[in-house]
Amino acid sequence: DQALIHLATLVKSALRDTDVVCRYGGEEFVVILPGSEVQGAQMVVDRLRVKVENTPLPIASGGLRIRFSAGVAESSGDEDRDALLKRADGALYAAKRAGRNRVFAAHAAAAT
């Protein structure tokens, strides 16, 4: 629980007032960056990843270094929330398969 609180506090402190971070499942978070394109969002989330990694959680034995992987996706005009989250989740799992502690961007939604 302390690690999740630490991570959420660091992330929230680095975001704009218009951005939103919320817990989405056990150890997953969703960060909403209104007005950001996928490349910009990927850069923001990668900066967050580095900040979290470089700010250990203070514990009795020293510091616990936290690392995370992330998937980033940009919403298309006709895409619903579930489809957007599915694409971001796919990018997250691709980042994990590639070695973890990285940020991958999802491909654009296919036109219908």
SVG drawing of the C-alpha trace seen along z (x, -y; Angstrom):
<svg xmlns="http://www.w3.org/2000/svg" viewBox="-18 -23 37 34">
<polyline fill="none" stroke="black" stroke-width="0.4" points="0.0,0.0 2.8,-2.4 4.4,-1.8 1.1,-2.6 0.6,-5.7 4.2,-6.8 3.8,-6.2 0.5,-8.0 1.9,-11.0 4.9,-11.3 2.8,-11.0 0.2,-13.6 2.9,-16.1 4.4,-16.0 1.1,-16.4 -0.8,-19.5 -3.9,-20.6 -6.0,-19.4 -4.5,-15.9 -6.1,-13.1 -4.6,-10.0 -6.7,-7.3 -6.2,-3.7 -7.5,-1.2 -7.3,2.3 -4.9,3.6 -1.6,2.2 -2.6,0.3 -3.2,-3.4 -4.8,-5.4 -3.4,-8.8 -5.5,-11.1 -3.7,-13.8 -6.3,-16.0 -5.1,-17.6 -2.0,-15.4 -1.1,-13.5 0.3,-10.0 4.0,-11.0 3.7,-13.8 1.9,-11.6 4.6,-8.9 7.2,-11.5 5.3,-12.6 4.8,-9.1 8.4,-8.2 9.5,-11.3 7.1,-10.0 8.7,-6.6 12.2,-8.1 11.0,-10.3 9.5,-7.4 12.5,-5.2 14.9,-7.9 12.7,-8.7 12.9,-5.6 10.2,-4.9 11.9,-5.5 11.7,-2.3 13.5,-1.1 16.2,0.8 17.0,-2.2 14.9,-2.9 12.7,-0.8 13.2,-1.6 9.9,-1.4 9.8,-0.8 6.9,-0.5 5.9,0.2 3.2,-1.7 1.1,-1.7 0.0,-4.9 -2.9,-5.4 -4.5,-8.4 -8.3,-8.4 -9.7,-8.6 -12.9,-10.5 -15.2,-7.5 -13.4,-5.1 -15.2,-4.3 -13.5,-4.2 -13.2,-0.4 -11.5,-0.2 -9.0,-2.9 -8.2,-1.2 -7.8,2.1 -5.2,0.5 -3.3,-1.1 -3.4,2.3 -1.9,4.0 0.9,1.5 1.5,2.1 1.9,5.8 4.2,5.2 6.4,3.1 6.5,5.8 7.4,8.4 10.2,6.2 11.9,6.2 9.7,4.1 10.4,0.6 9.5,-1.1 6.7,-3.0 5.2,-1.8 2.6,-3.6 -0.3,-1.8 -0.9,-1.9 -3.7,-4.2 -7.2,-2.8 -8.2,-1.2 -10.8,-3.2 -14.2,-1.6"/>
</svg>
